[in-house]
């Protein structure tokens, strides 16, 4: 089970996390992520370096299609 955590994991750790889900899950996994969030709505700019970032460090925008692609072989019910 992973609830509201996947969207905070970057790059290579994200890929390892998905592999680990598949490795340890017997038949089922339960994942919750923000659905279709507007990342620009909660974006800000660092005053020192002018870098744009999301205030909660969320990375991808999850949709039903993306989530199903991430977990091929698992039932999406």
N, C-alpha and C positions, 0 to 999 in steps of 0.2 A: 504494500500500500504506500502510495506517495501522494500526499495532499498538499497542494499549493507550494511545491518546492521546485519542480522541474524548471520553471521559468526563471529561476535565479542561478542556475548552474551554467557556466560558460564552456565553450569550445570542447577540448579533449575530455575533460571530466564529464561533460554532457554525453558524449558518445560512449564513454565507459559506463555511465549510469544506465543508459538504455540496454547495453549488453548485459549488465548485471541483472536488470529486471528480467530479461529473457532467460538468463542462466538459473536464477533462483526460483522463479515462478513455476509452480507445478502446472496448473491449468488456468489459473486466474490471476489477474492483477487488478488493483483498483487505483486509478489515477485521477486526480482533480487538478485542473489548471484554469486560469482565467480564460473565458471564452470570448474571442473577438475583441479584446481590449484595444482601445485607441491609445497607443503608446505616446503619441504626441501630446495628449491631454495632460499627462503627468510627467512631462519632460521639463528639465531645467538646464541652466548653463552655469558652469563653474566660473565664479568671479575672477579667479586667478589665472586659469589657463584657457578659458573660453570653450572648454569641452562640453558638448551636449550629452546628457545622459538621463535615464529614467530615474525618478526619485526613489523607486523601490528596486532598482537594478533588475528589471525584467527584460528578458532578451527576446524570444520570438513572440509573435502574436499567434496564439493557438486558435485554430478553427477545427471543426469536426473532421474535415478532410486531412489536415496535417496530423492530428492525433491518431486517426486510423492508419495513416501511412507509417507512423512511428512504431505501431504495435501490430504489424501484419502477423497473422496467425493467431491472434487473440480475438475473442468475441467482443464486439463493441456495445453490448447491451448494458 
